Amino acid sequence: MAAHAPRSGGGYPRTLVLMTPRPASAPVGTVTRGTTNPNRLRRMDRWIAAAHGAELRRAADPLAVDLGYGAAPWTALELLHRLRTAAPRTRVAGVEIDPARVASARPYEREGLVFLRGGFEIPVPGSPALVRAANVLRQYDEGEAAGVWRRLCARLAPADPATGSRGGLLVEGTCDEIGRRHVWVALGPEGPRTVTFATRLGSLERPSDLAERLPKALIHRNVPGEPVHAFLRDFDRAWAAAAPYASYGARQRWIRTVRDLTADWPVTDGPARWRQGEVTVRWGALAPRGW
């Protein structure tokens, strides 16, 4: 991908002079394993562009943060490219807690893209229109992850009823090493909104295979008596019932499966997204008991 070539010269591009980091303080969080690969987050990126593109176009300062981008800068570069197809003014700040990772990423800075050292405090001025945190919270306890959610939601751009804006978006989730299976939660300033399941349909044996990629808030709740367990059980049953559609391809089987799910579960998207191997459900239907 041509966008992966480093920009010549050092320092910040002149167009990002205002992207001055906040006053120095100890970053909040711990260093992740840093595992990353090109195109690993493509499913999440495309969903964000479709679901949040209008907000980014509307924002006075459409700043997106790639939080914990890892040992290489590929995901931040790709996020900039994909978001700009939906909102051309979008800027991206890659944020990492490991100073060596920041130093190695800075040669790739360019117009619209910078790399900063930081953590959950989000060391950028103002309130981001988007924070993406992929494969960041798996190493934390469930209670710690909930606290991180609250902290990050508080950093998002606020809603503005006068303009119809719902505010910034936090997208937090987990995927496998090459991005075939991915589950994420979308949160606004008010808290969690939806859960999205996304997969490469050709590699899927049954929908509950996605359980191993549930985000921290849900992965330990995939047990009898919890809503997410009931959802995945029903998903598998609908998938089995849709087996005759497999002769038309995995996509048609998935679409029929999700259509059947809508009878009992609050699915928020439609066939255009289902065709991508996705389904999005309201958070309230899957939230852990006692949430």
C-alpha positions as CSV (number, residue, x, y, z in Angstrom):
1,M,0.0,0.0,0.0
2,A,1.6,3.3,-1.1
3,A,0.4,5.0,2.0
4,H,2.8,2.9,4.1
5,A,5.9,4.7,2.7
6,P,7.5,7.0,5.2
7,R,7.3,10.8,4.8
8,S,10.7,12.4,4.2
9,G,12.0,14.7,6.9
10,G,11.1,14.8,10.6
11,G,8.8,16.7,12.9
12,Y,5.1,17.5,12.5
13,P,3.7,18.5,9.1
14,R,2.9,22.2,9.0
15,T,-0.8,21.5,8.6
16,L,-0.8,19.8,12.0
17,V,0.9,22.6,14.0
18,L,-2.2,22.7,16.3
19,M,-1.8,19.0,17.1
20,T,0.5,19.9,20.0
21,P,0.5,17.2,22.7
22,R,-1.0,18.1,26.1
23,P,1.4,19.0,28.9
24,A,3.7,16.1,29.8
25,S,2.4,13.7,32.4
26,A,2.7,9.9,33.0
27,P,0.6,8.1,30.3
28,V,-2.3,6.1,31.7
29,G,-2.3,2.4,31.0
30,T,0.2,-0.4,30.3
31,V,2.1,-1.5,27.2
32,T,0.3,-4.1,25.1
33,R,2.0,-6.9,23.1
34,G,1.9,-4.7,20.1
35,T,0.9,-7.4,17.6
36,T,-0.3,-5.8,14.4
37,N,-0.6,-6.6,10.7
38,P,-1.6,-4.6,7.6
39,N,-5.3,-4.7,7.0
40,R,-6.0,-6.4,10.3
41,L,-8.6,-3.8,11.2
42,R,-10.3,-3.4,7.8
43,R,-13.7,-4.6,8.9
44,M,-13.8,-2.2,11.8
45,D,-12.5,0.7,9.7
46,R,-15.1,0.2,7.0
47,W,-17.9,0.0,9.5
48,I,-16.7,3.2,11.2
49,A,-16.6,5.0,7.8
50,A,-20.2,3.9,7.1
51,A,-21.7,4.4,10.6
52,H,-19.8,7.5,11.7
53,G,-18.9,9.2,8.4
54,A,-21.7,11.7,8.6
55,E,-20.5,12.8,12.1
56,L,-17.0,13.2,10.9
57,R,-18.1,15.3,8.0
58,R,-20.2,17.5,10.3
59,A,-17.5,18.0,12.9
60,A,-15.6,21.3,13.0
61,D,-12.5,19.3,13.9
62,P,-12.8,15.7,12.7
63,L,-10.0,14.2,14.7
64,A,-9.7,10.4,15.1
65,V,-7.4,8.7,17.6
66,D,-5.9,5.2,16.9
67,L,-5.3,4.3,20.5
68,G,-2.6,1.6,21.0
69,Y,-1.7,1.1,17.4
70,G,1.0,-1.4,18.3
71,A,4.5,-2.1,17.1
72,A,4.0,-0.8,13.6
73,P,2.0,2.2,12.3
74,W,0.0,0.4,9.6
75,T,-3.4,0.6,11.3
76,A,-3.2,4.4,11.8
77,L,-2.2,4.9,8.1
78,E,-5.0,2.7,7.0
79,L,-7.5,4.4,9.3
80,L,-6.6,7.8,7.8
81,H,-7.0,6.4,4.2
82,R,-10.4,4.8,4.9
83,L,-11.9,7.6,6.9
84,R,-11.0,10.1,4.3
85,T,-13.0,8.3,1.7
86,A,-16.1,9.2,3.9
87,A,-14.9,12.5,5.4
88,P,-11.9,14.1,3.5
89,R,-11.0,16.5,6.4
90,T,-10.4,13.8,8.9
91,R,-7.1,13.8,10.8
92,V,-5.6,10.9,12.7
93,A,-3.4,10.8,15.8
94,G,-1.8,7.5,16.5
95,V,-1.3,7.2,20.3
96,E,1.0,4.6,21.9
97,I,2.3,4.3,25.5
98,D,5.7,2.8,24.4
99,P,8.1,5.6,23.4
100,A,10.1,3.3,21.1
101,R,7.0,2.6,19.1
102,V,6.2,6.3,18.8
103,A,9.8,7.0,17.6
104,S,9.7,4.3,15.0
105,A,6.3,5.5,13.7
106,R,7.2,9.2,13.3
107,P,9.0,8.8,10.0
108,Y,5.6,7.9,8.6
109,E,3.9,11.1,9.6
110,R,2.3,13.1,6.8
111,E,-0.4,15.6,6.2
112,G,-3.3,14.6,8.5
113,L,-1.3,12.0,10.5
114,V,0.8,12.3,13.7
115,F,2.1,9.9,16.3
116,L,2.1,10.8,20.0
117,R,3.1,9.1,23.2
118,G,0.2,8.6,25.6
119,G,-2.5,6.3,27.0
120,F,-6.1,6.4,28.1
121,E,-5.8,10.1,28.9
122,I,-5.7,10.7,25.1
123,P,-2.9,13.4,24.8
124,V,-4.5,15.6,22.2
125,P,-6.1,19.0,22.6
126,G,-9.9,19.2,22.5
127,S,-12.3,16.4,22.2
128,P,-11.8,13.7,19.5
129,A,-14.7,12.8,17.1
130,L,-13.5,9.2,17.2
131,V,-11.4,6.9,19.3
132,R,-10.6,3.5,18.1
133,A,-9.1,1.0,20.6
134,A,-8.6,-2.4,19.0
135,N,-7.0,-5.3,20.8
136,V,-6.1,-3.0,23.7
137,L,-8.3,-4.1,26.7
138,R,-7.9,-7.8,26.5
139,Q,-5.1,-7.8,29.0
140,Y,-7.2,-5.8,31.6
141,D,-9.6,-7.1,34.2
142,E,-13.3,-6.7,33.4
143,G,-13.7,-4.0,36.1
144,E,-10.7,-2.1,34.8
145,A,-12.0,-2.2,31.3
146,A,-15.3,-0.6,32.4
147,G,-13.3,2.2,34.0
148,V,-11.4,2.7,30.8
149,W,-14.6,3.0,28.9
150,R,-15.9,5.7,31.2
151,R,-12.6,7.6,30.9
152,L,-12.5,7.4,27.1
153,C,-16.2,8.3,26.7
154,A,-15.6,11.4,28.8
155,R,-12.9,12.5,26.3
156,L,-15.2,12.3,23.2
157,A,-16.7,15.3,21.5
158,P,-20.1,16.0,23.2
159,A,-23.5,15.6,21.5
160,D,-25.0,18.8,20.1
161,P,-28.8,18.6,19.8
162,A,-28.9,21.9,17.9
163,T,-27.0,20.3,15.0
164,G,-28.3,16.8,15.4
165,S,-24.9,15.5,16.4
166,R,-24.7,12.5,18.7
167,G,-21.2,13.3,19.6
168,G,-17.9,11.4,19.3
169,L,-17.6,7.7,19.0
170,L,-15.5,5.1,20.9
171,V,-15.1,1.8,19.1
172,E,-13.5,-0.8,21.3
173,G,-13.1,-4.5,20.3
174,T,-11.0,-7.5,19.5
175,C,-10.1,-9.4,16.4
176,D,-7.8,-12.3,15.3
177,E,-4.3,-11.8,14.0
178,I,-5.4,-11.3,10.4
179,G,-8.8,-9.7,10.9
180,R,-11.1,-12.5,9.8
181,R,-13.2,-12.4,13.0
182,H,-13.9,-9.2,14.9
183,V,-16.4,-8.1,17.6
184,W,-16.6,-4.5,18.8
185,V,-18.7,-2.2,21.0
186,A,-19.6,1.3,19.9
187,L,-19.9,3.9,22.6
188,G,-21.0,7.5,22.6
189,P,-20.4,10.2,25.3
190,E,-23.4,8.7,27.1
191,G,-22.0,5.1,27.1
192,P,-22.3,1.9,25.1
193,R,-24.7,1.8,22.2
194,T,-24.2,-1.3,20.0
195,V,-22.3,-4.5,19.6
196,T,-21.1,-5.5,16.1
197,F,-20.1,-9.0,15.0
198,A,-18.1,-9.1,11.8
199,T,-16.5,-12.1,10.0
200,R,-15.0,-13.4,6.8
201,L,-18.0,-15.7,5.9
202,G,-15.9,-18.2,4.0
203,S,-14.0,-19.1,7.2
204,L,-17.0,-19.4,9.5
205,E,-18.3,-22.8,10.7
206,R,-20.9,-21.3,13.1
207,P,-21.6,-17.8,14.5
208,S,-20.6,-18.7,18.0
209,D,-17.0,-19.1,16.7
210,L,-16.9,-15.3,17.2
211,A,-17.2,-15.8,20.9
212,E,-13.4,-16.0,21.3
213,R,-13.2,-12.4,20.0
214,L,-15.8,-10.9,22.3
215,P,-14.4,-7.7,23.9
216,K,-13.4,-7.7,27.6
217,A,-16.8,-6.5,28.8
218,L,-18.5,-9.6,27.3
219,I,-16.0,-12.4,27.0
220,H,-16.3,-13.7,30.5
221,R,-20.1,-13.4,30.3
222,N,-20.6,-16.0,27.6
223,V,-22.1,-18.4,30.1
224,P,-25.7,-19.7,30.6
225,G,-27.9,-17.1,32.1
226,E,-26.1,-14.1,30.4
227,P,-27.7,-12.3,27.5
228,V,-24.7,-12.7,25.2
229,H,-24.7,-16.4,25.7
230,A,-28.4,-16.6,24.7
231,F,-27.7,-14.4,21.7
232,L,-25.0,-16.7,20.4
233,R,-27.1,-19.7,21.1
234,D,-29.9,-18.3,19.0
235,F,-27.5,-17.2,16.3
236,D,-26.2,-20.8,16.0
237,R,-29.8,-22.1,15.8
238,A,-30.7,-19.6,13.1
239,W,-27.6,-20.5,11.2
240,A,-28.4,-24.2,11.3
241,A,-32.0,-23.5,10.2
242,A,-30.6,-21.5,7.3
243,A,-28.5,-24.4,6.1
244,P,-30.5,-24.8,2.8
245,Y,-29.3,-21.3,1.8
246,A,-25.7,-22.5,1.8
247,S,-26.2,-23.8,-1.7
248,Y,-26.4,-20.1,-2.7
249,G,-23.2,-19.2,-0.8
250,A,-22.2,-18.3,2.7
251,R,-23.4,-14.7,2.2
252,Q,-26.9,-15.7,1.5
253,R,-27.0,-18.1,4.4
254,W,-25.7,-15.3,6.7
255,I,-28.3,-12.8,5.4
256,R,-31.1,-15.3,6.0
257,T,-29.7,-16.1,9.5
258,V,-29.6,-12.5,10.6
259,R,-33.1,-11.8,9.1
260,D,-34.4,-14.6,11.3
261,L,-32.6,-13.2,14.3
262,T,-34.4,-9.9,14.0
263,A,-37.6,-11.6,15.2
264,D,-36.2,-11.8,18.7
265,W,-33.2,-9.5,18.9
266,P,-32.9,-5.7,18.3
267,V,-30.7,-5.8,15.2
268,T,-29.9,-2.2,14.2
269,D,-28.5,-2.5,10.7
270,G,-29.9,-4.0,7.4
271,P,-29.0,-6.1,4.4
272,A,-26.4,-3.7,3.1
273,R,-24.2,-4.4,6.2
274,W,-25.3,-8.1,6.5
275,R,-23.8,-8.6,3.0
276,Q,-20.4,-7.6,4.5
277,G,-20.6,-10.4,7.0
278,E,-21.8,-8.1,9.8
279,V,-24.6,-7.8,12.3
280,T,-25.1,-5.0,14.8
281,V,-27.2,-5.4,17.9
282,R,-28.3,-2.9,20.6
283,W,-26.0,-3.0,23.6
284,G,-28.9,-3.2,26.1
285,A,-29.9,-6.6,24.7
286,L,-26.4,-8.1,25.3
287,A,-25.2,-6.1,28.3
288,P,-24.0,-8.3,31.3
289,R,-26.6,-8.8,34.0
290,G,-26.3,-6.2,36.6
291,W,-24.7,-3.7,34.2
